[in-house]
Amino acid sequence: MKIDKNQIIELLKSQGDHDKASQADSELPGQVDTDKDAGLLSKFGIDPMDLVKKLGGGGGLGGLLGS
């Protein structure tokens, strides 16, 4: 599944991890492939399967941020 880098950055920021968000912004491609980029995601403490569950449901960040 491909996910926009900005969604991942917002997820990290919402978790209060601005350092990782900044690092992810400079290292992740514009469209993150959860299969191909699994190693990069794990570097930032993100489980690709959890990410797909959270963002893949069509709810976008609304489901992640509780709004």
Backbone bond lengths (Angstrom), bond angles and torsions (degrees), N, CA, C in turn:
res aa  C-N    CA-C-N  psi(-1)  N-CA   C-N-CA  omega(-1)  CA-C   N-CA-C  phi
1 M - - - 1.445 - - 1.523 108.70 -
2 K 1.319 116.08 138.49 1.463 120.23 177.61 1.521 109.61 -100.09
3 I 1.321 114.98 134.52 1.462 122.20 -178.36 1.518 108.06 -129.95
4 D 1.310 116.02 136.73 1.457 120.74 178.84 1.527 110.23 -63.34
5 K 1.315 115.61 134.65 1.471 121.61 -179.01 1.526 111.64 -53.42
6 N 1.322 117.28 -37.67 1.463 120.46 -177.49 1.517 112.74 -61.97
7 Q 1.335 117.02 -32.35 1.462 119.57 177.37 1.523 110.77 -65.67
8 I 1.312 116.33 -38.42 1.466 120.58 179.48 1.520 109.96 -69.49
9 I 1.311 116.81 -40.48 1.463 120.81 178.45 1.530 110.37 -63.13
10 E 1.325 116.51 -43.27 1.471 120.08 178.10 1.525 111.00 -63.51
11 L 1.331 116.83 -36.89 1.461 120.55 177.17 1.526 110.13 -61.17
12 L 1.327 116.80 -47.79 1.464 120.26 179.75 1.528 111.08 -62.10
13 K 1.332 116.76 -41.67 1.467 120.11 178.52 1.521 110.98 -63.88
14 S 1.330 116.55 -39.79 1.468 120.26 -179.09 1.522 111.28 -65.46
15 Q 1.339 115.67 -23.46 1.462 120.44 177.25 1.524 111.23 -88.84
16 G 1.337 115.86 2.63 1.456 120.45 177.89 1.515 113.96 81.77
17 D 1.320 117.77 13.18 1.459 120.88 -176.68 1.533 110.30 -104.81
18 H 1.328 115.88 74.28 1.455 121.41 -175.58 1.536 112.30 -70.59
19 D 1.333 117.00 -29.36 1.470 119.45 177.60 1.527 110.84 -65.62
20 K 1.339 115.98 -46.28 1.463 119.36 178.34 1.520 110.40 -66.69
21 A 1.325 117.17 -36.08 1.467 120.50 179.14 1.521 110.17 -61.71
22 S 1.315 116.76 -43.21 1.460 121.39 179.21 1.529 110.87 -65.15
23 Q 1.312 115.71 -42.62 1.462 120.53 179.58 1.534 109.77 -65.89
24 A 1.324 117.13 -42.31 1.469 121.26 179.12 1.517 110.36 -62.69
25 D 1.327 116.92 -37.73 1.459 120.94 -180.00 1.521 111.37 -60.01
26 S 1.331 115.99 -36.63 1.466 118.97 -177.82 1.532 112.99 -86.16
27 E 1.337 118.07 -19.38 1.464 119.92 -174.44 1.522 115.21 -107.25
28 L 1.312 117.91 -27.23 1.461 119.83 -177.09 1.525 111.11 -81.80
29 P 1.329 116.47 147.20 1.473 119.22 173.91 1.524 109.92 -72.28
30 G 1.316 117.33 165.12 1.465 121.91 -178.69 1.510 113.12 -57.29
31 Q 1.321 116.26 -41.39 1.461 122.40 174.62 1.519 107.44 -114.54
32 V 1.316 116.86 116.99 1.456 121.77 -177.21 1.522 108.84 -92.89
33 D 1.319 115.95 124.11 1.460 121.85 175.94 1.526 106.93 -91.74
34 T 1.336 116.96 116.69 1.465 120.39 -174.14 1.525 112.85 -62.52
35 D 1.335 117.37 -23.29 1.471 119.72 176.90 1.525 110.60 -84.85
36 K 1.318 115.53 -54.97 1.458 121.02 -175.88 1.533 112.19 -66.03
37 D 1.324 117.17 -36.11 1.465 121.59 -175.42 1.530 113.25 -102.38
38 A 1.320 117.17 20.58 1.466 121.09 -178.30 1.525 112.26 -56.58
39 G 1.331 116.83 -38.14 1.465 120.47 179.70 1.513 111.89 -64.00
40 L 1.325 116.17 -41.82 1.467 120.20 177.81 1.519 110.76 -65.10
41 L 1.332 116.62 -42.98 1.459 120.00 -179.66 1.525 110.92 -61.66
42 S 1.324 116.88 -42.62 1.463 119.51 -179.53 1.522 111.32 -65.53
43 K 1.323 116.46 -29.06 1.466 121.05 176.24 1.532 110.81 -59.34
44 F 1.334 115.77 -30.75 1.460 120.86 -179.70 1.530 112.39 -98.57
45 G 1.332 115.53 12.42 1.456 120.04 176.82 1.513 113.78 76.87
46 I 1.332 116.40 24.52 1.459 120.38 -178.82 1.520 109.08 -111.25
47 D 1.321 115.86 125.35 1.460 121.33 175.02 1.527 108.03 -83.86
48 P 1.329 117.91 119.02 1.466 120.17 -177.17 1.528 113.86 -54.66
49 M 1.329 117.58 -37.59 1.468 119.85 -179.52 1.525 110.88 -68.68
50 D 1.329 117.46 -39.12 1.465 120.27 176.32 1.521 110.41 -63.73
51 L 1.324 115.47 -39.59 1.458 120.83 179.88 1.525 110.64 -62.08
52 V 1.324 116.52 -44.16 1.465 120.76 179.07 1.531 109.77 -62.38
53 K 1.326 116.73 -42.37 1.469 120.27 179.70 1.520 111.11 -62.68
54 K 1.328 116.49 -42.10 1.465 121.07 -176.76 1.525 112.33 -74.36
55 L 1.329 116.67 -43.63 1.457 120.02 -175.01 1.524 112.93 -97.94
56 G 1.300 117.41 -19.62 1.451 120.91 -175.72 1.513 114.21 -80.30
57 G 1.322 117.26 -11.24 1.459 120.43 -177.44 1.500 114.25 -78.01
58 G 1.334 117.25 2.46 1.451 120.14 179.29 1.512 112.25 85.41
59 G 1.323 117.68 -6.63 1.454 120.57 -179.23 1.512 113.26 -84.63
60 G 1.318 117.20 -7.22 1.458 120.08 -178.93 1.516 110.92 59.15
61 L 1.306 115.55 -148.32 1.470 119.63 -179.27 1.515 112.76 -74.02
62 G 1.324 117.77 -13.33 1.465 120.13 179.17 1.520 111.25 -54.74
63 G 1.315 116.67 -41.09 1.459 120.19 178.79 1.498 112.06 -69.92
64 L 1.316 117.66 -28.01 1.461 120.89 -178.98 1.515 111.75 -80.70
65 L 1.325 115.88 -35.91 1.459 119.89 -174.04 1.524 112.84 -95.75
66 G 1.317 116.49 -3.87 1.457 120.23 177.88 1.512 113.56 71.75
67 S 1.323 117.37 22.86 1.463 118.25 179.40 1.509 110.72 -116.93
